[in-house]
Amino acid sequence: MNVLRVIMAAVFIVSFPIFAEAQTIEACAKNSNGRLRSVPTNVPCKPSETRLSWNIMGSQGPMGLQGDIGPKGPSGMSGSNNAVFQFVGATSTTYPGNAGIYTYTKACQQDYPGSRMCSSKEYMLTVDFPAQGSFFGAWIRPTFSPMADGTLRATDLSGATGQPATLTCNGWRSGGQSSGLSVSDTGQFGIVTCGSSIPVACCAPVQ
């Protein structure tokens, strides 16, 4: 048998079918020319052929050397703003309940740069209250807690109850006898008529 022909022909074994569950590739090499044909394990070769077999997967080789460190990747996108706001004081100027969030926030920024009108949740989470003068009440945005009965009534986290409009001076646009949420210098929450002129509670990010 021309062994060289058999060896050279073996490179074409990859095109042979691999039978299900087989761990080796079985083939018969024709003694006269080295031509290969794939056969199942239980099928014998012809008298004019020599049986050959190859493992489908060899043993695992040794671990290679560690590659070079890759280039630095691009900078990621900025994360969301998770700044914690806390109470920093009440405005020096008073406003009625229909002045609007824009006016209230501008007033806060004038007295406390970087601040805004507080929410009741931000006020309640404050741990370092500033020293300041007394005030009967200051406008503060409610933080509504869902009502279990599904009604239009609203409960603020502070415990004050009413309807959304009666805790916000109807969206901070109504005066007169409408009502809105306020907080005093001692942290007592209450309902104040929107015709009242009182300061605004201001909160700023914790440094």
N, C-alpha and C positions, 0 to 999 in steps of 0.2 A: 504494500500500500504506500502510496506517495503521501507521507506524513505532512510535508510542507503544504500540499494542497488542502489537506484537512484543516490545518491551522489557519491558513489564509481564508478559507471559506467560513470559518467560525465567526468572523466579524459580522456576518450577515444574519446571525442567529436572532438579533433583536427584532427582525421582521417576522419571526415565527410566532404563531399563536401560543399563549401561555394558558394551560388548562387550569380550570378552577381548583383552588385549594392546593395547587402544586407548589413545592418549595424549591424545585430544581427544573431546569429546562432540559428535556430529553430530546435527542436527535440521533438519526442514523446517517453515517457518512459513507458514501459509495466508495468502495476500495479503489476503483479504477480512476476516478477523477476528483474525489474529495467532496462531491456535491452533497449537501446536507438537506435533510427533511425532518421536520418536527414530528414527534410521535408521542402518544400518551405513555405513561410509565408501564402499563400492562400490555403494550403492543411490542412484540419482539421485532428486531431488525431482520432483514433478509440475509441469507448466507453470504451474499456479495457485499455486505455492509458491515461497518464497525459502529458499535453503540458509543455515544458520547453524552456527557451531562455537565451542566453548569449550575451552580447555586444562583438563585434569583437575587439574593442579597448576601453580601459578604459580611464578615465580622466588622464591628465598629473600629474605626481607626483611632489613633491617638489625637488628643485635643490640639488644635492648631495654636499658633502664636496669637497673642492679642493684637488686634488691628490698631491703626493710628486713630487718634481722637479726631472726630469729625468737626467740620466748621460750626461756628456758633449760629444757631437758628435766629430767625427774625423775632423781634419783640412781639409779645402777645398783646391782645386788645386790653384796654383798660377795664378793670372790674367795676362792678356797680358801686355807687356811693352808699356806703353803709355807716356814714357818720352818725354818731349818737348826739342828739340835741338835748340840752338841759336848760332849765330856767336861769336867766341871768339878770332879770329885773323887769320892772314896769316902766313904761314910757313916762317922760316928764310932762308930756302934753296929753290932755284928755280928748276923747272923741265919742260921738254918739254911735249907736249900734248900726247905723246905715252908711258908715263911711267906706266900707268895703275892705277886703283883704289887702288890696294893693296899698291903700293908704296906711293900714295898720302895719304892714311889713316895712314900708318906707320909714314910718315913725320909729320902729324898732331899730332899723339900720342906722338912723341918725343918732340915736342914743347908745346903741351897742352894735358897732360895725360887724357885719357877718351874721347878724341874728335875723329872726323872722317871728311872726306871730306864733305863739306856743299852741300846741295841742294839749289837751288834758292829760294824755298818756305821757308826753314828754315831761310835763310838770311833775307828774306823779313818780316818774323814774329818776328825778333829780336827786342827787345825793349830797351835793355841796351847794347849799343855798347862799346867795350873796347877802351881805348886810345892806339894808336899805331902809328908807322911811316907810311909814305905815300908809296903807291905802285900803279903802273900804272894799273895792273890787276892781278887777281888770278884765277886759274882754279876753276870752280864750276859746280856741276852737274845740268843739266836743269830739270825742272819740267814741263813736256809737258801738254799742254791744247789741247783737241781735236779740229780738224779743222772741221768746219761745212760743207765744200764742199766734205769731204771724200778723199781728195788728200793725197799724201805722204808728203806734207809740214807739218812743225811742228811749233807751237808757244809756247814759254816758258812763264811762268807766269809773267816774267819780261817784256814781250813784244817783246823780240828778236824772230825773225822768221828765218826759213831756212828749213832744213830737219833734221831728227834725227841724221844722220851721221855728218852733218855739225855743229851740236851743241855739239858733243861729241868726236871730232877727230876720228870719225868712231869707236866708242867704246873705246876711249882712247888708241888706238893702232897704230894710223897713225901719222907721223910727216909731215915735208915738208909743202906743201901749203894747207893741210886740215885745217879745222877750228873747234874751240871749244868755248864754252861759258866762259866768264870771268866776274869778278866784280872788280871795282876799290875801293880804300880806301874811296871814297865818295859815294859808293853805285850805281855807274853807270855801267850798264850791257852792254857788247859789245861782238863782235866776234873777236877772235884773231887767227892768223895762228898757227897751231900746232907745227911748228918748233921753235916757240918762247919759251924761258925758263923763266917762271914766277912762283911766289909762288902758294900755294894751299890755298883756303879758308877753314877754319876749324870750325866745330860746335861741341858743347858739350852739354850734358843734363843740364837743368836748375836746380840748387841746391835748 
